[in-house]
Amino acid sequence: MKKELSYFRIGKCFGGNQDWFRDPMMRLGGCAAATACDLCVYLALYQNKKHLCPYEAGTLDKKQYIGFSKIMKPYLKPRREGVNRLELYIDGFGQYLKDREENSVALSGFDGAAPLKEAAAVIKGQIDRGMPVPYLLLKHKDPLLKDFVWHWFLLVGYEDFEDTFMVKTVTYGEYQWMDFKNLWNTGYPEKGGLIIVEARP
């Protein structure tokens, strides 16, 4: 079974792109803010929560996305060790939602130490409900995932085969399909995890 969420493009990019940020600290460590911006654009476009994006989501351009990142920066600002815990993301993005008077979106964390099957079930459930999944990856044993280490990104699709569960990741304005078992089993005790976003109409 395969499920992909509708998403948005800005120019040729699939979603926003952290590399656009002019602030050096945001370009280096603004992945949490970029993920939150993308999520807000998605909610404005597909969940009728237009007030979460300070610009017209349907015609958002690069300059406006950079402007949005400046608005989001105080809530999920880059720091020495990054936004390296689920609670930091929940607190920061949660405050942005409050400041936008959004009371119908709830955030909760799903720990990266949880079993693989439970995590896959959460992802399937969220995407089946039309909701992207913010993902925090800290360390990883696979050198091919070096661009995803200590990084926030979104999951916006899955494909469930008999012996493999694939997820569609979005970051830096691109999407990539990955084997979720490899992604989840980092090989390190220090884990990230998922953010479960629940939105009422």
N, C-alpha and C positions, 0 to 999 in steps of 0.2 A: 504494500500500500504506500502511496506517495501523496504528500500534502505540502504545498508551497503557498505561503501567504502572498497576497498582492503586496507590492512594495512601491517605492518611489525612486525616481532618478533625478539627479541634479546634473544637467549636462550629460556627459557620458558616464558619470559615476552612479553606481548602485547605492543609493543613500548618500549620506554626507561623507566627508573625508578629513580626517584629523591632520593630514599633511597640508591642508589649506590654512591652518591656523597661523597667524603672524606672530603671536606671542610664543617665544621659544619654549617656555615651560608648558604651555598648552600643546604645542606641537610634539613635545617629548612625552608628556604625561597627562594629556587631556582626554584619554580614551573613555573614562567614566562619563565625563561631560558629553562627549560626542555620542556615546550610546544613549544617554538620556535625551539628547536633542533628537536623534533619529526616532526614538520611541515616541516622543511628543508629536513629531511630524506624522508618524504612523497613526497615532490616536486621533489627531485632528482630521486626517484623511478618511480613516476607515471606521472610527468609533464615534464620530460626530462630537469630538472634544476640541473644537477649533480654538478655544481660548488657551489651550496649552502651548500653542505655537504663536509667537508674537508677530509673525508674518503670515501672508496667505499661503497656506501649505501647498495648495495645488500648483502654484507658480513660483515656488521657492527657488532662488538662485544662489550661486556660490557666495556672493557678497552678503546676502541676508543670512545664510547659514553661519558664516563667520560671525555676524552680528549676534545671532542666537547663542553661539558658543560663549560669547562674552557675557551674556546674561546668565548662562548656566554656570559659568566658572566659579562664582562665589559659593555655590551649593556643593559642587564636586571638584573643588580646586586641587590642582596637582600638589603633592606633598612629597617629603623625602622618601617615604616608602610606598607612595602611591595610595590609591583608594583600595587598600589590600584586604579589606574585610567586608562581608556582605552588609553588616550593620552600618558601615560608613556610607554606603550607597543608599541604603534604605532611609537613613536619617537625612542625608543631603537632598536626594531627589524627593523624599517625602515633604521636606520643607518647601521646595519649589512648588509642589502640588498645592500645599496649603496657601502659599502666597498667591497662587492663581485661583484661589477659592474653589479648588477641586476636591470634593469630599467623597466622590464615588469611586476613586481608584485606591485600592489597597495593595501594599507591598509586603512581601514576606520572603525570608531566605530559605534556601534548600542547600544543606551543607554538602560540600564536595567529598566528604568522607562516606556518604551514604552509598548503599549498594547500586551497582550499575543498572539493574532492572528497575529499581525504584526511580532513578533519575530519568531513564528513558520513558517511563510511564508519565512522569511529570511533564516532560517535553512534549510528548504526544498529546497529552490532555490540554496543555496550553495552546499549542498550535491548532489543534482541532477546534478550540474555542475562538480562534482568530487572534491570538495574542503572541507577539514576539517574546523571546526569552533572553533577558540580559544574562551574560555568562562571564564569570571571573575565572581566569586561569592564572595560577601562580607559576610554580616551577613545573618543568616537564622533562622526562628522560629522552624524548624523541627530538633529535636535533632539527628535524624537518619542521617542527613547530616553534622554532626560535622566535618568529614574528608574533606569536600568540602568547609568549611567556610574559607574566606580570601584566596582563592585558584584559580589558573589558571589550566584549563584542556581543553581537546579537545572533540568536538562532531564529531563522524565519522559515524553516521547512524541515521535513524529514522524509526518509524513504525506508520502509521496514521490509527487509528481505528475510528469508527463512533463517539465515545464520548471521546476518549483519544488519546493524541499525546505522543508517547514515543521517547526518544532520547538515543543514545548509547554514553556513556561517556568513556573517556580513561584517566587514571592517575595512577601513581605508578605501571606501568607495567601491569595493569589490565583493563578490560572493564566491564561496568555495565549498564544495561538498567534502565532508570528512567522516571517517569511521569513528562513530561515537565511543566505542569501546576503547580505542586507542587514546582518544581525547580525554576521556574520563579517568582512565587509569594512568595517573601522572608518574607514578614511581617515587613520589615524595610524600612525607607525612604532612607537610603543610599544604592545605587544600584551599581552593576558592569555593565555587559553587554557582548556584542559579538564583535569580530573583523571580519569584512568582508574582505576576501582575494580574490583579483581578479588577475588572472595570464593570460597574453597573451602568445601564443606559442613563 
